[in-house]
């Protein structure tokens, strides 16, 4: 492999990290602008979901294909193409005139993001020697944390103030939410120029440039059905049909069942067909299945899926808790999580350095253990938790993520040949994305189920609240109430009022204004207590999954380091001897985990 000059490789790292920052920032910023977009377009809940799902599903479906295309056609070419598509898609999203256009343009963004994400990893692998990748991956991981915390802060500010009255007027932007998309345009252009100048081209020298079309179709459909099933499971039902799927005017709910189990069955069939086909394909398979013979790659893949499952499933609950229970606005919620971001930013590069010097296995295990501990600490949240009490759990979570994610990515790719880095990175990114999708879906269901049981208990404790009104509360929570679904707040109030009014002809007076105030305050406490109880159950589940990841990590094989000549006065090898030593070290490193 041709080595990149020291100066150039760090410029390459800065460029790909800048692009990675754009991808991760976009998701967090857009989520914060959703309520404003809904009001602007008078969008339905289904349309709101698809503003996110269109990007999410497109991103997941194309990761493997575009990662492999980078190996064949050139990683720089795919990186710049993805960057251009993402930037153009962002500009189009900002100028969208209705929800349908916005959803369509989010698909363009998703295609761009799915080309960029595996390219960032494969370019690092192609430009950094194995003994330096830990540090590079550390910066790569730190950027993710920075985007995570900047998203809510920047999104809240742009949605509320834009770029300031003067610039808003000069640019003619009246709908300030459009800035959450427009902000990507100047940064995308800047990253494109830097990428064009500083990133060297690299590809799989043995590739014949023949795309595995059958593999692309089988893998893409399998990923699509799996991701769509988990995204829409809460809406259509996991087994019995909650509501039918309408396709071309036809309502699909065969035998009274939801479409979701059929989607999962199709995924299993297509996934099996894909594996069998790839095993038999001799030339340019979409996924080189021999990668999974490397223990670190296989085990690292499992840990990545498990960790993303628990991470996204738990972390997405934190803003809900802060805003729904504690009443903190979105901008201040982002500020509250600054300790998390600071710990992550500090430890990600540090974990990379420690991994290069000491080996990443035990650094990663320590990080996973800290992350599980942070979830246990957050499982003690209360309705009246103070902001100061959240600092230590957030710091521990940031430390755990920083110390685990960087070594995990490095160890997973350590034994992968740079010529196969794009395809390998695409598979890793796809599996982690699916882990995140499954985590959010399943944790949402677990939260909802736990809340139904909890609200029954807390509703019974509300003074003067009749059983009929208690049932209204339970039905409201079961329908997705409190954090954005189910009946609206106005509908809930109307139903509660009707349930508390005496029946016609009954010799019972209506509740007094003072009693109604007490009931209202009691209901508010009950709803918040039920949500807090349920979120604590979710954090305990996340902690158990984190502990499971620690046990799985024990199967990772640490990188063996070649001993350094220690004899006083011994001369370092030079010339041909040095080349043999370097080649031997490279070969030994390639063998790690095999």
Number of C-alpha atoms within 10 A of each C-alpha: 10 7 10 16 10 10 9 14 21 18 16 23 23 20 22 25 24 19 29 24 20 24 23 20 25 21 19 20 27 23 17 23 21 17 13 16 22 15 10 13 12 13 15 11 12 9 17 17 15 19 23 17 20 19 23 25 24 23 25 25 26 23 33 29 25 29 35 34 27 28 27 25 21 19 31 23 21 24 31 24 18 26 29 21 21 30 27 21 26 28 21 20 26 23 17 16 11 14 21 13 14 21 22 18 24 26 23 23 30 27 26 31 32 31 31 30 27 29 34 25 28 28 27 23 26 26 26 23 15 20 17 18 26 31 24 25 28 29 24 27 28 27 25 23 25 19 22 23 23 23 23 27 19 20 27 25 20 21 22 16 14 21 17 12 12 9 11 16 11 8 10 9 17 12 15 20 27 23 27 28 19 19 18 23 20 12 14 22 15 15 22 20 12 18 22 16 11 17 24 18 14 22 24 21 12 11 16 11 12 13 18 18 12 14 21 21 13 20 24 23 17 25 26 19 22 25 28 18 25 21 22 17 21 17 18 20 18 18 14 16 20 17 16 18 18 10 8 6 7 9 11 16 18 12 8 13 19 23 24 27 17 15 19 19 14 16 23 16 13 20 20 15 16 21 16 11 15 20 14 9 14 9 12 17 21 25 24 17 13 8 19 14 11 22 18 28 26 17 21 24 22 19 25 24 23 23 27 23 26 28 25 20 26 24 15 14 18 16 19 20 21 20 15 18 22 18 11 17 13 19 18 15 23 22 15 20 22 21 21 27 29 18 22 30 23 18 26 33 24 20 30 31 23 20 29 21 14 16 22 27 20 20 22 28 24 15 27 31 23 25 30 28 22 23 27 21 21 23 22 15 18 18 18 11 13 11 13 8 12 17 16 15 21 25 22 24 30 29 28 28 30 34 35 30 28 32 34 28 25 27 29 24 28 25 24 21 16 24 20 26 27 34 28 28 27 29 22 27 24 23 22 22 24 24 24 23 24 24 25 24 22 19 24 20 16 17 21 22 15 20 27 21 15 21 28 18 16 18 26 17 15 19 14 15 21 16 13 13 20 23 17 18 24 20 18 22 26 20 15 21 20 21 13 13 14 17 18 14 14 9 12 17 15 11 17 20 12 14 18 18 15 13 12 7 6 8 8 10 9 12 14 9 9 9 14 16 12 16 18 17 13 19 22 14 18 23 24 22 22 25 28 24 21 23 29 23 20 25 28 21 21 30 27 17 19 26 19 17 22 21 15 16 21 14 14 25 18 17 23 14 14 12 6 7 11 8 7 6 7 8 9 9 13 10 7 9 11 12 12 13 14 13 12 13 16 16 12 15 19 18 15 19 22 13
